[in-house]
Amino acid sequence: MRTNTFVHKYLKGLISKEDTVVDMTAGNGNDTLLLSKLAGKVIAFDISPEAIASTRVRINDTDNVTLINDNHVNIDKYLGGNIRLFVFNLGYLPHSEHPPVTKAEETLTAFKKAYELLSDNGYIVITFYRGHKGGLDEYYLLTDYFKDNDINVIERYEAGSSLLEPVVYIIKKEI
Ligand SMILES: C[S@@+](CC[C@H](N)C(=O)[O-])C[C@H]1O[C@@H](n2cnc3c(N)ncnc32)[C@H](O)[C@@H]1O
């Protein structure tokens, strides 16, 4: 099963129409669209104006999504807390000429802020793509942080056996 398929199946069991959730990397809007069907309110960030435009087309006239064209390190400027779930689908958008790619240090900063804004028993779902330049460093920086800080990883899913295959982490904040 591909990681995207795994994530989409998993999300269906985690959230309901009472929840506010955040897509940290809107991209082409595939995750945002699914979240909009499952949750009450969705806030979706992307640093790329093209990605925001593409997501706007993908979600069409869905009325429970707010799109924000900003770096996700700035989420605390927009969000007040009590977020049920954050989704990080890291890396870059394929097929764009000079795609912005997530950067390890920024992703760690964004993760820490997301964790603070998460409700008790909320979730963070992260897909790492380890095959591109910087992807493996990003994976190690974040997963070392999880280990060193007792972050509660409830599920880990790898699409294949190679170290360069994508991998998904599901984190639950238990207070
Ligand atoms: C793999 S794509 C996301 C795919 C998307 N979730 C979907 O369902 O189509 C990664 C996205 O992260 C965005 N991105 C990279 N760095 C970012 C940052 N610092 N803040 C917000 N978005 C960023 C890229 O522009 C790209 O659209």
The ligand as a Tripos MOL2 file, in Angstrom:
@<TRIPOS>MOLECULE
LIG
   27    29     1     0     0
SMALL
NO_CHARGES

@<TRIPOS>ATOM
      1 C1          4.6160   16.5100   -0.9420 C.3       1 LIG1
      2 S1          3.9160   18.1150   -1.1870 S.3       1 LIG1
      3 C2          2.3850   18.0120   -0.3160 C.3       1 LIG1
      4 C3          1.3150   17.2050   -1.0130 C.3       1 LIG1
      5 C4         -0.0790   17.5400   -0.5660 C.3       1 LIG1
      6 N1         -0.2990   17.2830    0.8420 N.3       1 LIG1
      7 C5         -1.1670   16.9050   -1.4290 C.2       1 LIG1
      8 O1         -2.0250   16.1680   -0.8770 O.co2     1 LIG1
      9 O2         -1.1810   17.1730   -2.6280 O.co2     1 LIG1
     10 C6          4.8690   19.1610   -0.1250 C.3       1 LIG1
     11 C7          4.4230   20.6180   -0.1170 C.3       1 LIG1
     12 O3          5.1170   21.2730    0.9410 O.3       1 LIG1
     13 C8          5.2350   22.6380    0.5880 C.3       1 LIG1
     14 N2          6.2360   23.2620    1.4630 N.ar      1 LIG1
     15 C9          7.5840   23.1440    1.4250 C.ar      1 LIG1
     16 N3          8.1420   23.8470    2.4320 N.ar      1 LIG1
     17 C10         7.1220   24.4310    3.1240 C.ar      1 LIG1
     18 C11         7.0550   25.2890    4.2670 C.ar      1 LIG1
     19 N4          8.1710   25.6550    4.9180 N.pl3     1 LIG1
     20 N5          5.8470   25.7040    4.6960 N.ar      1 LIG1
     21 C12         4.7130   25.3280    4.0510 C.ar      1 LIG1
     22 N6          4.7050   24.5220    2.9570 N.ar      1 LIG1
     23 C13         5.8940   24.0660    2.4990 C.ar      1 LIG1
     24 C14         5.6170   22.5750   -0.8760 C.3       1 LIG1
     25 O4          5.3620   23.8050   -1.5190 O.3       1 LIG1
     26 C15         4.7280   21.4260   -1.3810 C.3       1 LIG1
     27 O5          3.5410   21.9230   -1.9340 O.3       1 LIG1
@<TRIPOS>BOND
     1     1     2 1
     2     2     3 1
     3     2    10 1
     4     3     4 1
     5     4     5 1
     6     5     6 1
     7     5     7 1
     8     7     8 2
     9     7     9 1
    10    10    11 1
    11    11    12 1
    12    11    26 1
    13    12    13 1
    14    13    14 1
    15    13    24 1
    16    14    15 ar
    17    14    23 ar
    18    15    16 ar
    19    16    17 ar
    20    17    18 ar
    21    17    23 ar
    22    18    19 1
    23    18    20 ar
    24    20    21 ar
    25    21    22 ar
    26    22    23 ar
    27    24    25 1
    28    24    26 1
    29    26    27 1
@<TRIPOS>SUBSTRUCTURE
     1 LIG1         1 GROUP 0 **** ****
